[in-house]
Amino acid sequence: MFRAPKDYVYLDAVASAGSIRKAAARLHVASTSLNRKILEIEEELGMPLFERLPRGVRLTSAGEVILTAIRRNISDVETANAQIRQLRGLVRGNVSIAVAHSVANDFIQDAITSFQEHHPGVHFKLLVGATSDLVRALMSDETDLLLAHDPAPGKELDEIAVVPQPLFAMMRPDHPLANRSKLRLSDCQPYPLAMGPRSFGGRALLEAVIARHRLALNVVLEANTMRALKAYAQRTDAICFQFEVGTREEAVTGALKAIPLVDPELRGGRLVFAARKDRNLPLPTMSFIETVKQSMSQI
């Protein structure tokens, strides 16, 4: 209704003081300027807000209606500012997050250390595992947040942020396929493979391609941690598979070459950041959510 936020302050101050002169003194403005502002607002509304008395002013019926709305607005703003100050002033608390192996050693570590630079008193609990196990932990409130690949959609899952995550084949730089710019899963058939269990999000995508094309793959190692799979690929001619976000560490060190898989089923992976729907999260967790969302926007 009003053109400037200060209009709210002016009207409230005049009503509280019962006098334009007293309100002007509290606001450190000239009484003539304040009176002119009140007249402008009344002209805009087409009705008087104050009744001028010999020794001050008194709200009209219209003024009382407007002032009630003004004070409610001011209260809402003050509450929001108090919550923001509380978030900025966090000194201690706990955040628990269940994460996929692909983000456990690089992405989430960066997010946590960045957050703790501003909030050193906030402690973290990290649960690393397969997608199905992580979702169960979230739903049973063993953890506050979830960052996992392709969790099954459900009414109780509140997706906060999602980024696409294609699957990559990883191998030693001297592997026969290492110079390829892209691969299909069928290109990996002649070579030994190291794969995660069926509870891994990536394994589920791979199985869909294997079934559709009736591929016969030579899985020589199955392990439930990506570190074990990558370590095996570094020591042998085996190929392992990882979502794009989990290939960043090796891209820096050069220990393994990561090549995108172009099978359509392997291009549609999703990295999902979520919480349990309708759960009231503690303030440190709510603040950390913004850090993770910002980091995900840069993937």
Secondary structure as GFF3:
##gff-version 3
##sequence-region A 1 299
A	DSSP	alpha_helix	6	17	.	.	.	ID=ss1
A	DSSP	alpha_helix	20	27	.	.	.	ID=ss2
A	DSSP	alpha_helix	31	45	.	.	.	ID=ss3
A	DSSP	beta_strand	50	53	.	.	.	ID=ss4
A	DSSP	beta_strand	56	59	.	.	.	ID=ss5
A	DSSP	alpha_helix	61	88	.	.	.	ID=ss6
A	DSSP	beta_strand	93	99	.	.	.	ID=ss7
A	DSSP	alpha_helix	101	104	.	.	.	ID=ss8
A	DSSP	alpha_helix	107	118	.	.	.	ID=ss9
A	DSSP	beta_strand	122	128	.	.	.	ID=ss10
A	DSSP	alpha_helix	131	139	.	.	.	ID=ss11
A	DSSP	beta_strand	145	149	.	.	.	ID=ss12
A	DSSP	beta_strand	157	164	.	.	.	ID=ss13
A	DSSP	beta_strand	167	171	.	.	.	ID=ss14
A	DSSP	three_ten_helix	185	188	.	.	.	ID=ss15
A	DSSP	beta_strand	192	195	.	.	.	ID=ss16
A	DSSP	alpha_helix	201	213	.	.	.	ID=ss17
A	DSSP	beta_strand	218	222	.	.	.	ID=ss18
A	DSSP	alpha_helix	226	235	.	.	.	ID=ss19
A	DSSP	beta_strand	239	243	.	.	.	ID=ss20
A	DSSP	three_ten_helix	244	247	.	.	.	ID=ss21
A	DSSP	alpha_helix	248	253	.	.	.	ID=ss22
A	DSSP	beta_strand	257	260	.	.	.	ID=ss23
A	DSSP	alpha_helix	264	267	.	.	.	ID=ss24
A	DSSP	beta_strand	270	276	.	.	.	ID=ss25
A	DSSP	alpha_helix	283	296	.	.	.	ID=ss26
###
